[in-house]
């Protein structure tokens, strides 16, 4: 099998891999591999030079398209510290089941997976307070309305 075919296969594998990620990072390497395949087919007959072209084109694509990729993938995520979220209140948007198999809470415009701190069902529309944060789940307790 010729090297240009191998570069093409490698490029398509990388592009397909990008479809399963949201980073817009692997895509640039896939495009670089396809570009290297084209250059290899038209002009170059040296594997070392092909590797150099692949590396340089990949580097340039990543360097000059980082801002575009960030726009395409949306806002960069930021870490939430426990101090920022514990004690905050929110509204249940999907009933939190007593077995904690599902439940959502909206707080400050963000939706969080929620678990009942006491293991009780909390109905949709109820106000809750965050007691703790473990990974991406918040543990909440219903606010008793008087």
C-alpha positions as CSV (number, residue, x, y, z in Angstrom):
1,X,0.0,0.0,0.0
2,X,1.4,3.4,-0.9
3,X,2.2,6.0,1.7
4,X,-0.3,8.5,0.3
5,X,-3.1,6.0,0.8
6,X,-1.8,5.4,4.4
7,X,-1.9,9.2,5.0
8,X,-5.4,9.4,3.6
9,X,-6.7,6.5,5.8
10,X,-4.9,8.1,8.9
11,X,-6.5,11.5,8.0
12,X,-10.0,10.0,7.7
13,X,-9.6,8.0,10.9
14,X,-8.7,11.3,12.7
15,X,-11.7,13.2,11.2
16,X,-14.1,10.4,12.2
17,X,-12.6,10.5,15.7
18,X,-13.3,14.2,15.8
19,X,-17.0,13.5,15.3
20,X,-17.0,11.8,18.7
21,X,-15.3,14.6,20.5
22,X,-16.2,18.3,21.0
23,X,-12.7,19.7,21.1
24,X,-12.1,20.6,17.5
25,X,-8.5,19.6,18.1
26,X,-8.1,16.2,16.4
27,X,-9.7,17.6,13.3
28,X,-6.6,19.7,12.5
29,X,-4.4,16.6,12.5
30,X,-6.8,14.8,10.2
31,X,-6.7,17.8,7.8
32,X,-2.9,17.8,8.1
33,X,-2.7,14.1,7.2
34,X,-5.0,14.6,4.2
35,X,-2.8,17.5,3.1
36,X,0.3,15.4,3.5
37,X,-1.3,12.6,1.4
38,X,-2.0,15.1,-1.4
39,X,1.5,16.5,-1.3
40,X,2.9,13.0,-1.2
41,X,0.9,12.0,-4.2
42,X,1.8,15.1,-6.2
43,X,5.4,15.8,-5.3
44,X,7.3,14.2,-2.4
45,X,8.8,10.8,-2.2
46,X,10.5,10.9,1.2
47,X,8.8,9.7,4.3
48,X,10.9,12.0,6.5
49,X,9.8,15.0,4.5
50,X,6.2,13.8,4.7
51,X,6.5,13.6,8.5
52,X,7.9,17.1,8.6
53,X,5.1,18.5,6.5
54,X,2.5,16.8,8.7
55,X,4.1,18.2,11.8
56,X,4.4,21.7,10.5
57,X,0.9,21.9,9.0
58,X,-0.6,20.4,12.2
59,X,1.3,23.0,14.3
60,X,0.2,25.9,12.1
61,X,-3.4,24.8,12.1
62,X,-3.6,24.4,15.8
63,X,-1.8,27.6,16.4
64,X,-3.8,29.8,14.1
65,X,-7.2,28.3,14.6
66,X,-7.4,27.9,18.4
67,X,-9.6,31.0,18.7
68,X,-11.9,29.8,16.0
69,X,-12.1,26.4,17.6
70,X,-13.0,27.9,21.0
71,X,-15.8,29.9,19.3
72,X,-17.1,26.7,17.6
73,X,-17.1,24.7,20.8
74,X,-18.7,27.4,22.9
75,X,-17.6,28.9,26.2
76,X,-14.6,27.2,27.8
77,X,-15.7,25.4,30.9
78,X,-14.7,26.7,34.3
79,X,-14.2,24.9,37.5
80,X,-16.8,25.4,40.2
81,X,-15.5,25.3,43.8
82,X,-17.6,24.0,46.6
83,X,-17.5,27.4,48.3
84,X,-19.2,28.9,45.3
85,X,-22.1,26.5,45.2
86,X,-22.8,25.2,48.8
87,X,-25.7,27.1,50.4
88,X,-27.1,28.4,47.0
89,X,-30.7,27.9,46.2
90,X,-32.3,26.6,43.0
91,X,-35.5,25.2,41.6
92,X,-36.1,21.5,40.8
93,X,-36.8,21.3,37.0
94,X,-37.1,17.4,36.9
95,X,-38.4,15.6,40.0
96,X,-35.6,14.2,42.1
97,X,-36.5,10.6,42.7
98,X,-36.0,9.0,46.1
99,X,-33.6,6.4,44.6
100,X,-31.6,9.3,43.2
101,X,-31.8,7.8,39.7
102,X,-32.7,11.1,38.2
103,X,-33.3,14.7,39.0
104,X,-32.3,18.2,37.8
105,X,-32.0,21.6,39.5
106,X,-31.7,25.0,37.8
107,X,-29.5,27.4,39.7
108,X,-28.1,30.7,38.4
109,X,-29.1,29.8,34.8
110,X,-27.3,26.4,34.9
111,X,-28.9,23.0,35.1
112,X,-27.3,20.5,37.5
113,X,-27.8,16.8,38.1
114,X,-29.2,16.6,41.6
115,X,-29.5,14.0,44.4
116,X,-31.6,14.3,47.5
117,X,-29.4,14.6,50.6
118,X,-32.0,12.8,52.7
119,X,-33.0,10.2,50.0
120,X,-36.6,11.6,49.6
121,X,-38.4,12.5,46.5
122,X,-38.5,16.3,45.7
123,X,-41.1,17.3,43.2
124,X,-40.6,19.6,40.2
125,X,-41.0,23.3,41.1
126,X,-39.8,23.0,44.7
127,X,-37.0,25.2,46.0
128,X,-33.9,23.5,47.2
129,X,-30.6,24.4,48.9
130,X,-27.3,22.9,47.9
131,X,-25.7,20.9,50.8
132,X,-22.7,19.5,49.0
133,X,-21.0,18.9,45.6
134,X,-19.6,15.6,44.5
135,X,-18.2,15.5,41.0
136,X,-20.9,16.9,38.7
137,X,-23.8,16.2,41.1
138,X,-25.2,18.5,43.7
139,X,-26.7,17.1,46.9
140,X,-29.7,19.1,47.8
141,X,-32.4,19.5,50.5
142,X,-35.9,20.9,50.0
143,X,-36.5,24.3,51.5
144,X,-39.6,24.1,53.7
145,X,-42.0,26.9,52.7
146,X,-44.1,28.2,55.6
